[in-house]
Amino acid sequence: MFQLLLRFYDPDEGGIRLDGVDLRELVPETLRSSIALVPQDPVIFGTDAMENIRYGRLDADDDAVHAAARNAEADGFLSELPDGYATFLGERGVRLSGGQQQRLAIARAVLKDAPILLLDEATSALDSQSEQAIQHALERLMEHRTSLVIAHRLATVLKADRIVVMDRGRIVAEGRHDELVAQGGLYAELARLQFTR
């Protein structure tokens, strides 16, 4: 779905509209500049932390990068690195845990400040304690923008205006969290497994 939204592919049938405009009418670069993506497996470049975050908006000054890291709950661990934000992170971010890499990707999205946000399993690499910290950052990031979230961890979508439940590539239910729990079905079962201990 995200590959269609980013126009890596165009649909064989039907169309996808953004503010009433078919995506096929938009130049891919223009479309992608209005989208921030936090992927399941973030790309971490073989450079320092500052430049990895600045990739979200190349003209950003250091203060903007630091503010984005604070909003993504990443400033704490970045400041504790041997050279702080100037620490070389290694190829593919080998010096960082999966959760730290995810927070770096969230900081990048915060810095980009795009009107559309795509979150692809953005909390999948986090332990429970890190997930709680990052959940607050994600809520701030999603404010005042169109956000599409792919998630198996339902904590990420609890406050969503509309949840679409897919099973084997088909929509099987849609609604708000409380509506879907009341309906029973796949979503209710997932909620029971994740929230009832």
C-alpha positions in Angstrom: 0.0 0.0 0.0 2.8 2.5 0.9 4.6 1.6 -2.3 1.5 2.7 -4.2 1.2 5.9 -2.2 4.8 6.7 -2.9 4.2 5.9 -6.6 6.8 3.1 -6.8 3.9 1.4 -8.6 0.7 2.6 -10.1 -2.5 0.6 -9.5 -3.7 -1.7 -12.3 -7.3 -0.7 -11.6 -8.9 2.3 -10.0 -6.9 5.1 -8.6 -5.5 6.8 -5.5 -6.5 10.4 -4.9 -4.8 13.0 -2.7 -7.0 16.1 -2.1 -9.0 15.0 -5.2 -6.0 14.7 -7.5 -5.1 11.3 -9.0 -1.5 10.5 -7.9 -0.6 9.6 -11.5 -1.0 13.3 -12.3 1.6 14.3 -9.8 5.4 14.3 -10.4 6.7 11.5 -8.2 9.4 13.8 -6.7 6.8 16.4 -5.8 4.5 13.8 -4.2 7.4 12.3 -2.2 8.6 15.7 -0.9 5.2 16.0 0.8 5.5 12.6 2.6 7.6 11.6 5.6 8.2 7.9 6.1 9.2 6.0 9.2 9.9 2.5 7.8 10.0 -0.8 9.8 13.7 -1.1 9.0 15.1 2.4 8.9 18.1 3.2 6.7 21.0 4.5 8.8 23.8 6.0 6.8 27.5 5.5 7.5 27.9 9.0 9.0 27.3 10.7 12.3 24.0 11.1 14.1 23.6 14.7 13.2 23.8 14.1 9.5 21.6 11.0 9.7 18.8 13.1 11.2 19.5 16.1 8.9 18.7 13.8 6.0 15.1 14.5 6.7 15.7 18.2 5.6 19.1 18.9 4.2 19.0 22.6 4.9 18.1 22.2 8.6 20.4 23.9 11.1 21.9 22.1 14.1 19.2 23.6 16.5 16.4 22.2 14.3 18.1 18.7 14.3 18.5 18.8 18.1 14.8 19.9 18.5 13.7 17.0 16.2 15.7 14.5 18.3 14.2 15.8 21.5 10.7 15.4 20.0 11.5 11.9 18.9 12.8 10.9 22.4 16.2 10.4 20.9 18.2 13.2 22.4 19.0 11.3 25.6 20.8 8.4 24.0 22.4 10.5 21.3 23.9 12.9 23.9 25.4 10.0 25.8 27.3 8.7 22.7 31.1 9.1 22.9 31.0 12.2 20.7 27.3 13.1 21.1 25.6 13.9 17.8 29.0 13.8 16.1 29.4 10.1 16.8 29.9 8.0 13.7 27.1 5.4 13.7 28.7 2.8 11.5 27.4 1.2 8.4 23.6 0.6 8.8 23.8 2.0 12.3 25.6 -1.0 13.9 26.4 1.2 17.0 22.6 1.6 17.8 20.0 -0.8 19.0 16.9 -1.4 16.8 14.9 0.9 19.0 17.5 3.7 18.8 17.5 3.4 15.0 13.7 3.7 15.0 13.9 6.9 17.1 16.5 8.3 14.7 14.1 7.6 11.8 11.3 9.3 13.8 13.5 12.3 14.4 14.2 12.5 10.6 10.4 12.5 10.0 9.9 15.2 12.7 12.5 17.3 11.0 11.0 16.9 7.5 7.6 18.2 8.8 5.7 16.9 5.8 1.9 17.1 5.6 1.6 13.3 5.1 3.1 10.8 7.4 3.5 7.1 6.7 4.4 4.8 9.7 5.3 1.3 8.8 5.5 -0.8 12.0 7.2 2.2 13.6 7.3 0.5 17.0 8.2 -3.0 15.9 11.8 -2.8 17.1 11.0 -1.4 20.5 10.8 -3.1 23.8 7.7 -2.3 26.0 9.5 0.5 28.0 10.9 2.2 24.8 7.5 1.8 23.1 5.8 3.8 25.8 8.4 6.6 25.4 8.1 6.6 21.7 4.3 6.5 21.6 4.2 10.0 23.0 6.6 11.2 20.3 4.5 9.5 17.6 1.3 11.2 18.9 3.0 14.6 18.6 4.3 13.8 15.2 0.9 12.7 13.9 -0.8 15.9 15.1 -2.1 18.2 12.3 -1.2 15.9 9.5 -2.6 13.0 7.6 -1.1 9.9 9.0 -1.3 6.3 7.7 -0.1 3.7 10.1 0.7 0.0 9.3 0.8 -1.8 12.7 0.4 -5.1 14.3 1.0 -3.5 17.7 -2.4 -1.9 18.3 -1.1 0.7 20.8 0.0 2.7 17.8 -3.5 3.0 16.4 -5.7 3.3 19.5 -6.5 6.9 18.8 -6.8 6.7 15.1 -9.9 8.3 13.4 -10.3 5.2 11.3 -8.7 1.7 11.5 -8.9 -0.6 8.5 -8.3 -4.2 9.4 -6.8 -6.3 6.6 -6.4 -10.0 6.4 -4.7 -11.7 3.5 -4.8 -8.5 1.4 -8.5 -7.9 1.9 -10.4 -5.4 4.1 -12.3 -7.4 6.8 -13.4 -4.5 9.1 -13.1 -0.8 9.6 -14.0 1.7 12.4 -12.6 3.2 15.6 -10.9 1.0 18.2 -13.9 0.7 20.5 -16.2 -0.1 17.6 -14.0 -2.8 16.3 -13.6 -4.4 19.7 -17.4 -4.4 20.1 -17.8 -6.1 16.7 -15.6 -9.0 17.6 -13.6 -10.6 14.8 -9.9 -10.4 14.1 -9.3 -6.9 15.5 -11.1 -7.8 18.8 -9.0 -11.0 19.1 -5.7 -9.0 18.5 -6.8 -6.4 21.1 -7.6 -9.1 23.6 -4.2 -10.8 23.1 -2.3 -7.5 23.4 -4.2 -5.6 26.1 -5.4 -8.4 28.4 -2.8 -9.9 30.6 
